[in-house]
Amino acid sequence: MEIETGNDLVTIIHEGEITAFTKFYTLFFQRLLLASSKHIKDAFIAEEIVQNVFLKIWEAPENLVEVKSIKSYLYKSVINASINHVNRQKNIAQHHQKIAAEFTEEYLIDLDEENDLIVLLHAEIDKLPPQCQKIFKLNRFERLKYKEIASMLAISERTVENHIALALKVLRKSLLEKKSPYKSDRIKIIFNLFLF
């Protein structure tokens, strides 16, 4: 059977003629790979793009019903996918350049202070009694509600509440009462997230 239109290919797929589809795939694969390679310099990615075009055809042949020339459709699909990939990569590169340009000295100092504080906070949490520590982490890190924690640990909500209150009291005392060298507003955000 000559495969010229989308309907020809739809018939083959619907009838489960895998051998005919494989033959069709083999016939066009190399040509489409060359078309993709004009835009994509990475042979592996170009191959992946071509394979994805065929995969979409196999998974949704109904999209081909109106296609008059399957050859043109394949070339257009591969070229469009290749150009889209190149554009995505350019956008990602521009995004990374923009981020790198924002790495001011002040930003890096703030980031270092923030990381110091997070390390200190974790160290203080690890000093809490085991059950208290576990409950606090479930609530603050995994965002579980008191009721969920109580159910998970087979304890009462009141017990959970008491452990959280104890943890907050200890952590506030150990962290907030110290004279903090940290000035960044982001530090206040971290305190608010975990200690209030």
C-alpha positions as a printed Julia matrix, in Angstrom:
196×3 Matrix{Float64}:
  0.0    0.0    0.0
  1.34   3.45  -0.96
  1.39   5.82   2.01
  0.87   9.32   0.67
 -1.9   10.9    2.73
 -2.63  11.05   6.42
 -5.59   8.72   5.92
 -3.3    6.07   4.4
 -1.26   6.1    7.59
 -4.34   6.18   9.82
 -5.59   3.0    8.11
 -2.28   1.21   8.71
 -2.2    2.19  12.39
 -5.86   1.33  13.04
 -5.42  -2.05  11.41
 -2.35  -2.7   13.55
 -0.02  -3.21  10.62
  3.18  -2.75  12.61
  5.39  -4.12   9.82
  4.05  -1.57   7.33
  4.45   1.26   9.85
  8.03   0.15  10.63
  8.83   0.13   6.93
  7.36   3.64   6.6
  9.38   4.79   9.64
 12.61   3.36   8.2
 11.96   4.96   4.82
 11.71   8.47   6.26
 13.82   8.34   9.41
 17.2    9.19   7.86
 15.79  12.0    5.71
 14.01  13.55   8.68
 17.12  13.21  10.81
 19.06  15.2    8.21
 16.32  17.86   8.2
 16.47  18.16  11.99
 20.29  18.26  11.96
 20.21  21.49   9.96
 18.92  23.15  13.12
 20.07  20.8   15.89
 23.8   20.16  16.18
 23.41  17.39  18.75
 22.75  14.13  16.82
 21.19  12.45  19.86
 18.63  15.27  20.32
 17.87  15.37  16.58
 17.18  11.63  16.67
 14.95  12.07  19.72
 12.95  14.79  17.94
 12.33  12.56  14.91
 11.34   9.62  17.1
  8.91  11.84  19.04
  7.22  12.93  15.81
  6.62   9.28  14.85
  5.52   8.44  18.39
  2.89  11.2   18.35
  1.63   9.89  15.01
  1.34   6.35  16.39
 -0.4    7.52  19.58
 -2.83   9.98  17.91
 -3.33   9.01  14.24
 -6.67  10.86  14.17
 -4.7   14.12  13.85
 -3.66  13.01  10.35
 -7.13  12.66   8.81
 -6.98  16.03   6.99
 -3.32  15.68   5.92
 -3.01  15.55   2.11
  0.74  14.91   1.94
  2.21  12.84   4.75
  5.74  13.6    3.52
  5.21  17.36   3.87
  3.57  16.83   7.25
  6.58  14.88   8.53
  9.1   17.45   7.36
  7.09  20.34   8.8
  6.62  18.54  12.12
 10.32  17.73  12.49
 11.52  21.18  11.43
  9.04  22.94  13.75
 10.01  20.69  16.67
 13.7   21.35  15.97
 13.23  25.13  15.82
 11.15  25.06  19.02
 13.93  23.14  20.76
 16.54  25.7   19.65
 14.33  28.58  20.84
 13.77  26.9   24.22
 17.52  26.46  24.65
 18.11  30.14  23.79
 15.47  31.2   26.31
 17.05  29.0   28.99
 20.51  30.44  28.24
 19.15  34.02  28.42
 17.41  33.2   31.69
 20.65  31.84  33.15
 22.55  34.94  32.01
 19.95  37.16  33.65
 20.23  35.25  36.93
 24.04  35.4   36.81
 23.88  39.19  36.24
 21.82  39.54  39.42
 24.52  37.91  41.56
 25.6   41.17  43.19
 27.98  41.16  46.15
 25.09  42.12  48.43
 22.98  39.23  47.1
 25.79  36.75  47.77
 26.32  38.08  51.31
 22.58  37.73  52.0
 22.58  34.22  50.54
 25.55  33.2   52.71
 23.85  34.59  55.83
 20.64  32.79  54.94
 22.47  29.47  54.51
 24.34  29.99  57.81
 21.07  30.57  59.59
 19.4   27.51  58.05
 22.36  25.35  59.15
 22.14  26.86  62.66
 18.37  26.32  62.76
 18.72  22.66  61.78
 21.43  22.17  64.4
 19.15  23.59  67.09
 16.2   21.47  65.92
 18.4   18.37  66.13
 19.0   19.15  69.83
 15.28  18.79  70.62
 14.05  15.56  72.27
 13.46  12.89  69.55
  9.63  12.89  69.59
  9.47  16.68  69.84
 11.95  17.01  66.98
 10.01  14.56  64.8
  6.69  16.34  65.36
  8.21  19.77  64.73
  9.76  18.62  61.43
  6.5   17.04  60.28
  4.68  20.28  60.98
  7.22  22.83  59.74
  9.03  20.95  56.93
  6.32  18.62  55.63
  3.48  21.05  56.39
  1.33  18.4   58.11
 -1.51  19.61  60.31
 -1.72  18.68  63.99
 -4.57  16.26  63.27
 -2.55  14.49  60.53
  0.5   14.18  62.8
 -1.63  12.87  65.66
 -3.15  10.22  63.39
  0.23   9.23  61.93
  1.92   8.86  65.34
 -1.16   7.5   67.19
 -1.12  10.32  69.74
 -3.61  13.04  70.66
 -3.74  16.42  68.96
 -3.13  17.98  72.37
  0.16  16.07  72.64
  1.18  17.32  69.2
  0.29  20.88  70.23
  2.36  20.56  73.42
  5.4   19.29  71.51
  5.18  22.14  68.98
  4.83  24.69  71.81
  7.89  23.22  73.55
  9.93  23.2   70.34
  9.04  26.83  69.59
  9.89  27.91  73.13
 13.3   26.21  73.03
 14.15  27.4   69.51
 13.08  30.98  70.12
 15.19  31.07  73.26
 18.26  29.59  71.57
 17.99  31.63  68.34
 16.1   34.84  68.97
 17.63  35.8   72.29
 21.13  35.65  70.83
 22.44  38.9   69.4
 22.02  38.15  65.71
 24.67  39.33  63.24
 22.12  38.84  60.44
 20.53  41.93  58.92
 18.81  40.59  55.79
 15.01  40.78  55.5
 15.12  37.21  54.21
 16.43  36.13  57.63
 13.26  37.51  59.22
 11.22  35.5   56.72
 13.03  32.3   57.74
 12.39  33.05  61.43
  8.71  33.7   60.69
  8.41  30.41  58.75
  9.83  28.22  61.47
  9.52  30.01  64.81
  6.05  31.57  64.68
